Amino acid sequence: QVQLVESGGGLVQAGGSLRLSCAASGISFNTMGWYRQAPGKQRELVAAITRGRNTNYADSVKGRFTVSIDNPKNTVYLQMNALKPEDTSVYYCNVVRSLTGGPIRAWGQGTQVTVSS
């Protein structure tokens, strides 16, 4: 059974940090992406990483977010620092076709990140 399970979200004050995890099981992948979707907005790609640790970031998070991968654990992380209220969203992970996106699987439930001002 294919599973992508996001965790690590929560409520944090502006300037704070959170680390999200995406545990993949039952699926092989080369590239994983983190997306987010705020109410009333389109889902957007935040960051992506290959198993070889090549990365890509949205301009809005460059210098603040870091994506990493633990290959043996099939787990991808998103370290989010210097969080802003505009980072408030539901965050999702998905297998993607390339570092610029192209989600492949059905979306999971995501994990809510709320940044208070």
C-alpha positions as CSV (number, residue, x, y, z in Angstrom):
1,Q,0.0,0.0,0.0
2,V,1.4,3.4,-1.0
3,Q,1.5,5.9,1.8
4,L,2.8,9.4,2.1
5,V,2.4,10.6,5.6
6,E,3.1,14.2,6.5
7,S,3.7,15.3,10.1
8,G,5.3,18.0,12.2
9,G,2.9,20.9,11.6
10,G,1.6,23.1,14.4
11,L,1.1,26.7,15.7
12,V,4.2,28.8,16.0
13,Q,4.9,32.5,16.4
14,A,6.4,34.6,13.6
15,G,10.2,34.1,13.5
16,G,9.9,30.6,14.9
17,S,10.8,27.2,13.4
18,L,9.1,23.9,12.5
19,R,10.4,20.7,10.9
20,L,8.0,18.8,8.8
21,S,8.4,15.1,7.9
22,C,7.2,13.1,5.0
23,A,7.4,9.3,5.4
24,A,7.0,7.3,2.2
25,S,6.1,3.6,2.1
26,G,5.2,1.2,-0.6
27,I,6.6,3.4,-3.3
28,S,9.9,4.1,-4.9
29,F,10.7,7.6,-5.9
30,N,13.6,9.8,-7.2
31,T,12.2,13.2,-6.4
32,M,9.9,14.4,-3.6
33,G,8.3,17.8,-3.4
34,W,6.8,19.8,-0.6
35,Y,3.7,21.8,-1.5
36,R,1.5,24.2,0.4
37,Q,-2.0,25.5,0.0
38,A,-3.5,28.4,1.8
39,P,-7.3,29.0,1.9
40,G,-8.5,30.4,-1.3
41,K,-5.2,30.0,-3.0
42,Q,-3.7,27.5,-5.5
43,R,-1.4,24.7,-4.2
44,E,2.2,25.8,-4.8
45,L,5.5,24.0,-4.9
46,V,7.7,25.1,-2.0
47,A,10.7,22.8,-2.3
48,A,11.8,19.6,-3.9
49,I,14.7,17.2,-3.5
50,T,16.1,14.2,-5.4
51,R,17.7,11.2,-3.8
52,G,21.0,12.6,-5.0
53,R,20.2,15.7,-2.9
54,N,19.7,18.1,-5.7
55,T,17.2,20.8,-4.5
56,N,14.9,23.5,-5.7
57,Y,13.1,26.1,-3.7
58,A,10.4,28.7,-4.3
59,D,11.7,32.2,-4.2
60,S,9.4,33.0,-1.3
61,V,11.2,30.4,1.0
62,K,14.8,30.6,-0.2
63,G,17.2,31.2,2.7
64,R,14.5,30.2,5.2
65,F,13.5,26.6,4.4
66,T,15.8,23.6,3.9
67,V,14.7,20.3,2.4
68,S,16.6,17.2,3.2
69,I,16.2,13.4,2.7
70,D,17.0,10.3,4.6
71,N,17.3,7.7,1.9
72,P,17.4,4.6,4.0
73,K,14.3,5.8,5.9
74,N,12.5,7.0,2.7
75,T,11.7,10.2,4.6
76,V,12.0,13.8,3.4
77,Y,12.1,16.7,5.8
78,L,11.3,20.4,5.5
79,Q,13.1,22.6,8.0
80,M,11.3,25.9,8.2
81,N,13.0,28.8,9.9
82,A,12.1,32.5,10.3
83,L,8.5,31.6,9.7
84,K,6.1,34.4,8.6
85,P,2.3,34.6,8.8
86,E,2.1,34.2,5.1
87,D,3.6,30.8,5.5
88,T,0.4,29.7,7.1
89,S,-0.9,26.8,4.9
90,V,-1.6,23.1,4.8
91,Y,1.7,21.5,3.7
92,Y,1.7,18.3,1.6
93,C,4.4,16.1,0.2
94,N,4.2,14.2,-3.1
95,V,6.3,12.3,-5.5
96,V,7.1,14.7,-8.4
97,R,8.3,14.2,-11.9
98,S,11.1,16.7,-11.6
99,L,12.5,19.4,-9.3
100,T,10.1,21.8,-10.7
101,G,7.1,19.8,-9.8
102,G,4.6,17.5,-11.5
103,P,2.9,15.6,-8.6
104,I,2.2,12.0,-9.3
105,R,0.2,10.5,-6.4
106,A,-3.1,11.4,-4.9
107,W,-2.8,14.1,-2.2
108,G,-2.7,13.0,1.4
109,Q,-4.2,14.9,4.3
110,G,-1.2,17.2,4.8
111,T,-0.1,18.9,7.9
112,Q,-1.3,22.3,9.1
113,V,1.2,25.1,9.7
114,T,-0.1,28.2,11.4
115,V,2.1,31.2,12.0
116,S,0.8,33.9,14.3
117,S,2.0,37.5,14.1
